[in-house]
Amino acid sequence: MPMDYDGMRADDASLRTDNVDDYKRTCIEFIEDISHDYEAWVDYYKLPEDEDKRRRAGIRATITRTNEWIAKVAQSIKAIDVVMNDGIQKMAEATAGKPLEIGVFVNHKSGYTEASSGIIDVNVKGNGREGRKMKLGFHFKDDRFRVESTCDAYLAQNDLPTQEFDLMDIHLKLHAENAKPRDVVSFTVTISEIENGVEYDRRGVSTIVHLV
């Protein structure tokens, strides 16, 4: 199931051009092209009509917002890659579905956000189904978070609230002290749904931050 992916999916064009406008056009086309792969997964699942529509709508909305950010926010090849990979991650999450009530907020906004440089507060909220608990999970094996940025940003991993919660409402610290205006940071927080101490389900939620 394409819940998330690991590693970069930057187009080879990034190795062949230093023209930002040309690369923007290439990546906007790439986002549109790769969306068809995720829509094919939705076809494969043969979902009930409402859920099918919900996942397709999530994919299409991600294409629109990601390409807007590529066109208007990204100012460098690296920034374009960060925005593009964030969009691919979000399409994967939409394709896999969002059965868990999870919210990740920066300055009270989710998904596509803004912040000033410094230590950025990230508020993570979650509510399990049928009495299950919520817990901060791992993006992939030993990697707690996925973070990609133009400014060496990272999510602090000391003193993380890793216990199980009936209602999760925690705060993480995104370190972006070196950020300058127009930098971008994309990160994914993964939440596990726990039943009797065992992971029952998990989902990642990706957020992109425009430094202003």
C-alpha angles and dihedrals in degrees: 000000000000096000091141141334134230125228132013127313099192116152117250087243088081087070093049105045140046093186106112095198093051091048091049090056092047093051095044088056091045092054090052092047097048091048088073089063090056092046087053088057089053088052089051093053093058092210130186110278097255094049091044090054092045094054094044090049089052091052093048093047090052092053091053097047095041093051091047089055092046090051100040110021109033113084102175141038090257092050091050090053091050092051093044094050090047089055092050089050092050092049090052090051092049090049093052091049132237108252094151124077100238130153129183115191136188112185089347092302128108135206098004112035146161133221143158123251117275132062105340120207114231114194115202120192129181142168123195126220125250094002096310119145130239128229137177106260140192125268093213129352105300096358110100096188139016110228128173124169149151092236109047092259120172141179112243113244100189117103093006116176097242102159123110117269133202086205115014117216109154138152127226127190118234108197111214101147092136094052123122128197111289093026114131133210126193121190139169124213116196121208124195125209108219131205119182090344094306127107108254098176139342139198136188123222118202124207131184123205126203110205111224 
